[in-house]
Amino acid sequence: LETVGFVPQSRALKPWMVVLLLILSLTMVGLTIGLPVSFIDPDLLTSSNSGQKITHQFKDLQKMSENLVDEIFIDSALNKHYVKNQVVRLTPEGDSVTADIIMAFQFPSTEQRAVREKEIQSILNRKIRNTRALQVNVSSVQVNDCGKRAAPLAVNRIMSGELAPKGAWPWQASLQHDGIHQCGATLISNTWLVTAAHCFKRGANPRQWTVSFGTTIKPPLMKRNVRRIVVFEGYPSPLKEYQNSLREARVKTISNAVCKQPFVYGNDIKFGMFCAGYLEGIYDACRGDSGGPLVVRDNTDTWYLIGIVSWGDNCGQKNKPGVYTDVTYYRRWIAAKTGL
């Protein structure tokens, strides 16, 4: 199918729930180093005999240290590459306190690590005195908590296709056929992604598919080859138009009682499907979004994948919200195929 002018295009030919899994070869991307920084007043650690107060003081110092490093690199030439930092240890040493800080940066894999390390060290030396390098085993300091992200939500309101900040959705991927974006996908482990099977209308030969990560499709932050494709069941879907930058929107889940009404989707809503969006037809997933994630956050700021963009009647139409795969419905199948 082709789109002429501003005529909307359907996201899928068939209203059936489909799931697909990919396995990738992934390696850690980014630069992580540690620096003990002596800039904290040690009296702050010994001003109270209360263990509870000491704990709070340590947390305050940790936050102060992390905020300082944030300010240094956000206001530097590396602001586009800086991701986050975390204090892993505070140690009193004489008249000062040493903060062991892990800092994460993201650079294209073609750049030389040693050059970037020197640049990072130079920036810190200009801002903080008495710094020295801490040898860190990179693999031991990876952020392995599933569902955690570096960037907080920018606003607490409805977002209609706003540009997503760097690090906001680190599990979001672009599934590409011969270098052209076809669908979204969600990283659910170090090597597995989940997406919609109808994205593979061009075939399921892993050699023809790649997955990229980052806030833009071109250029991507990193790209990986697909090693294996496991299809549940699916139907082809036309996917031709997409935006280059990753965008985010907040939608509401809609009960099946409403979604199955004749004026919405009626009997087209089957087991393993649910609706999300707005009956007013303003905010919705659209072309190129199939296979992308619908996530929810709990009170510990951990995000969970609950849905996969599947299909819908055009984009943003009244009484035609987006239809998503219910990930929980397919949980056992995913576990059987991936071991997760």
Stockholm file with secondary structure:
# STOCKHOLM 1.0

chainA/1-340         LETVGFVPQSRALKPWMVVLLLILSLTMVGLTIGLPVSFIDPDLLTSSNSGQKITHQFKDLQKMSENLVDEIFIDSALNKHYVKNQVVRLTPEGDSVTADIIMAFQFPSTEQRAVREKEIQSILNRKIRNTRALQVNVSSVQVNDCGKRAAPLAVNRIMSGELAPKGAWPWQASLQHDGIHQCGATLISNTWLVTAAHCFKRGANPRQWTVSFGTTIKPPLMKRNVRRIVVFEGYPSPLKEYQNSLREARVKTISNAVCKQPFVYGNDIKFGMFCAGYLEGIYDACRGDSGGPLVVRDNTDTWYLIGIVSWGDNCGQKNKPGVYTDVTYYRRWIAAKTGL
#=GR chainA/1-340 SS CCCCTTCCCCSCSSCCCCEEEEEECCCCCSEEEEEEEEEECGGGGSSCSCHHHHHHHHHHHHHHHHHHHHHHHHTSTTTTTEEEEEEEEEEEETTEEEEEEEEEECCCTTSCHHHHHHHHHHHHHHHSSSBCCBCCCGGGGCCCCTTCCSSCCSCSSCCSSEECCTTSCTTEEEEEETTEEEEEEEECSSSEEEECGGGGTTCCCGGGEEEEESSBSSSCSEEEEEEEEEEEECCCCCCCCCCSBCEECCCEEECHHHHTSTTTTGGGCCTTEEEEECTTSCSCCCTTCTTCEEEEECTTSCEEEEEEEEECSSSSBTTBCEEEEEGGGGHHHHHHHHCC
#=GC SS_cons         CCCCTTCCCCSCSSCCCCEEEEEECCCCCSEEEEEEEEEECGGGGSSCSCHHHHHHHHHHHHHHHHHHHHHHHHTSTTTTTEEEEEEEEEEEETTEEEEEEEEEECCCTTSCHHHHHHHHHHHHHHHSSSBCCBCCCGGGGCCCCTTCCSSCCSCSSCCSSEECCTTSCTTEEEEEETTEEEEEEEECSSSEEEECGGGGTTCCCGGGEEEEESSBSSSCSEEEEEEEEEEEECCCCCCCCCCSBCEECCCEEECHHHHTSTTTTGGGCCTTEEEEECTTSCSCCCTTCTTCEEEEECTTSCEEEEEEEEECSSSSBTTBCEEEEEGGGGHHHHHHHHCC
//
